[in-house]
Amino acid sequence: MKTAIVTGGGHGIGKGIVGKLVKEQCKVIALDVNVSYLEALKEEYAAVETMRCDVGKPEEVQSVMQEIESRFGGIDYLVNNAGISAFKPIDNLSVEDWNRILSVNLSSIFYAVKFGKQLFSERSAIVNIASTRALMSEPDGEAYGASKGGIVALTHALAISLGPKTRVNCVSPGWIEVNHYESLSEADHAQHPVGKVGRAEDIAETVWFLLSDKAAFVTGQNFVVDGGMTKKMIY
């Protein structure tokens, strides 16, 4: 049985990834800063191990990696999914906001690898969750866009440093609706060349492919999973 860590695993896309890994017979360790999310996740997936961790704080990541090593010995997969956003004009975006978003979204990946590197098995794999915001923007998205663009660059840097033992890839989701899918309009769906807004499961399937041996010759890549929106010309 493969062992996997999923950060931000208590809700949203992270929860979808946890569900997919459970379905694929993995032992899953879900990390999240929100205890209520973890409690609800545990009720749904009794076999999932849950641990509270603020991945934006290196000391907490180091501590949880030490606990995982002592309890489970090693890991095969790491999914760096945790992320936050704050879309504010630059005049209203504090330095603290900027640093917090960069820490949770980007630096957390460095922390997880730095403090968890010794846990990785041979033929292990990492998938980082970025965003199409790494490639395009709306106003007031400087911190979020910078963090997600950094993830794409960090992914190929880690792929070179950690290979051949560990493969490292990245997924950049587009519009993924996790809470109110049924309330979406036909116009919302029609924006996408595939004819629908994405679900968490769409990202989870791609993540699983990249973790699995089916992607054994794939590393250092960014996979845009957005229903084709970034390829659609809008005048």
Salt bridges, closest charged atoms under 4 A:
GLU24 OE2 - LYS20 NZ 2.85
ASP32 OD2 - HIS11 ND1 3.43
GLU44 OE1 - LYS15 NZ 2.88
GLU49 OE2 - LYS27 NZ 3.33
GLU49 OE1 - ARG71 NH2 2.84
ASP54 OD2 - LYS57 NZ 3.95
ASP54 OD2 - ARG100 NH2 2.97
GLU60 OE1 - ARG52 NH1 3.25
GLU67 OE2 - ARG71 NH1 3.30
ASP97 OD2 - LYS88 NZ 2.92
GLU138 OE1 - ARG133 NH2 3.00
GLU182 OE2 - ARG199 NH2 3.72
ASP202 OD2 - LYS196 NZ 3.14
GLU205 OE1 - LYS20 NZ 3.22
ASP213 OD1 - ARG123 NH2 3.44
